[in-house]
Structure formats: structure tokens, C-alpha cells
């Protein structure tokens, strides 16, 4: 129970790290098309709350429930010389918007930093409590 604050902040940092990994994968595949001519579909993490009951104390943590594919439409690019072009001369490109991914990356980094600050603050309070008890 005394370490629950550390555990809560740690789970927050953990899911934000995983979120950044997914965003990095999206950015790496901004122009990827598989062997069947299908564009990469953007991935999005889905978070869920995990409630823990420890006696009279209830704490909430977060975890990644699943990683879904974004069903937004693919981008179309006019390139009639491309072998993957349809009858109208358009090819389908991944539905990854680099600007959106960068905004999500900044959000994930700031959330990670906020959880790290909470972790360090809780750790410092525990250290100060131990020092008070020693006296």
C-alpha cells in the first residue's frame, strides 16, 4: 500500500513508452505497402483502467487493452505509371499522417514525464518519511 503511488506512476510510464513505440512504428511505415499491394494501416493503442482493491484502499492503474488498426481511409496519390495503380491511375498509400503522429509523440512524452515526476516525488516523500522515523 505504501508503494502504490510508485506502482501507479510506473504503469503510466510503461504504457506511454509502449505508445511511443507504436507511434514510431507508424512513422516508420508512412510509405509502406506489403507484398500484396495493401498499404500499412495506422495502429492505435487502446488504454483501460485497472482498479486494485487493497483492504480499504482502492487504486487505479492503466494498461494497454489492445492495439487497434485505424479504419480511416487510405490516402490516394495519382501515379498512373505505378504498377499498383488502379484503373483511374491512383495508388493507395497508408493512412498515417506524420504531423498527427508527431503531436501524439509529444503528448506521450509529456505524459511520460509527468508520471516520472510523480514517481520521483513519491520516492522522495518515502525517503523523507524514513529519515523522520530514524530520528
Helices and strands as residue ranges (DSSP letters): H 4-28, E 43-54, E 57-69, E 75-78, E 90-93, H 98-134
